[in-house]
Amino acid sequence: MTTVPPPTVTLSADDARRIALRAQGFLGAPDRRAGVRGMLRHLGAVQLDTISVLARSHELVPYARLGAVGRDVVERAYWTEQHAFEYWSHAACILPIEEWPHFAFRRRVKRAHGYRWHKMKDKDASCRLVLDRLRADGPLTSTELGGAKNGGPWWDWSETKIAVEWLLDAGDVVVTERRGWKRVYDLAERAVPDALLHDDLDDAECLRRLVALAGRSLGVGTRADLADYHRLKGEQVDAVVADSGLVPVEVEGWGKPAWADPAALASPPRGRHRTTLLSPFDSLVWDRARTERVFGLTHRLEAYVPKPQRVYGYFAMPVLSGGHLVARVDPAREGKTLVARQVTLESPKAAPATARALREAAEWVGCSDVRVERATTPAEAAAVTAELAALG
């Protein structure tokens, strides 16, 4: 582990929390003129996931920061004018196109490995076929390329699917959008602007830039926080953090060395707090250990937990209000009704904020009514229901 110089700045836990909120776009006036594209550049990565309850996670992320942005507007903002690409960052993420060079280190690792978990029967011929089709016909899905599966379970990929995903990992092919949740592939030479289409950054420079970007997006974070943002290894952070421009700080109660973005320390974080539902895959909360340390909330996704064992619900969404995570809501839709299948309040005082977050989310997805189905106690259900009625 790298030797950390003594910090010259000490932050309270509340300071760190507010810095994190501002860095993630939840404190202060949102930059509506920059819109979804500005948000993506600022966050550096927006995670994709197959689960769709109110909307898919990559749509919920800008909604949480900017309010009722149309879902079609969100998709266009991500995927038009060579603005973004999809690649492996924190997970499968939408990334600003400017970050293409920063992932050269990861593409080199993939190329050196030679394959994913699938091996191709005839790698050269299969890859050549995919590249020839894309060159001739333009962006295509794996189905349009010849089929994604062999007819068995989802992991029984066709040779074409294996080839195009390998080419994606290696950087010869780029995902330029999702169409009906299917990846749309194109040639990197066509999809990435010429000024960015290079892999000449060495590994150290790629890592330095990604650590610096993670620090900017987090505001303040530990070694583990910086590593997790783009799924780097701790020793990779150690190797470059001293040259990243981040400043060593001490955060009261964290008990671990931390680094902050100098810009985050330049002025105290002030402004209006957002009240909203958060996707469990939102970068404010996607790191469970950091969420517990910063906000005092232990949270996990229970979508893959057997239903009888769930505590908070299938897709429990934290409620952010006043800079704190004050509740959890597991939502669903029944026609024009947003149903809160499970509401869990951290305090009875969270009922008004939870109701506001539910009402705004309902309006965003085109629901005219909100119904609380269940809460931790009947009193909590009644309180949220009463607040919803007062909102009209």
Number of C-alpha atoms within 10 A of each C-alpha: 10 14 7 14 11 10 14 9 13 13 16 13 17 14 17 25 21 24 25 26 22 24 24 20 22 26 21 15 15 17 13 14 8 11 17 24 20 15 22 21 20 17 22 24 30 27 23 18 14 9 11 13 14 19 14 18 22 24 23 26 25 23 23 22 25 19 18 15 18 13 18 9 12 19 16 14 17 23 18 11 10 15 20 27 22 28 22 18 21 19 18 14 20 24 23 23 20 18 19 20 20 23 21 22 18 20 21 16 12 18 15 10 10 14 18 14 8 16 13 19 11 10 17 10 12 17 22 13 16 24 21 12 18 18 14 9 11 14 22 20 21 21 15 11 19 15 15 21 18 13 11 9 8 9 11 14 17 19 21 22 25 25 29 26 22 24 23 22 22 21 25 17 25 26 25 25 23 14 11 7 10 14 19 21 26 27 23 19 16 15 21 22 16 10 8 14 17 15 17 12 14 12 16 15 18 20 26 22 20 26 29 21 24 26 31 24 27 27 25 31 28 22 22 19 22 27 23 21 24 21 14 19 13 16 13 18 24 18 15 20 25 17 14 19 17 23 21 24 23 23 23 14 11 16 9 13 17 22 26 26 25 16 12 21 17 8 9 11 18 12 11 12 19 23 24 26 28 25 27 22 21 22 21 23 21 19 19 16 15 20 18 13 14 21 16 12 19 11 19 16 18 17 13 9 12 9 11 7 9 14 14 21 23 21 24 28 24 25 27 23 21 13 20 19 22 23 24 25 28 19 26 18 17 11 11 14 16 24 22 22 20 23 26 26 23 14 10 14 13 20 25 19 21 28 24 20 22 27 21 17 23 21 15 18 17 14 18 13 17 23 19 21 13 18 21 13 12 9 11 21 21 15 19 25 20 14 17 23 11 10 11 7
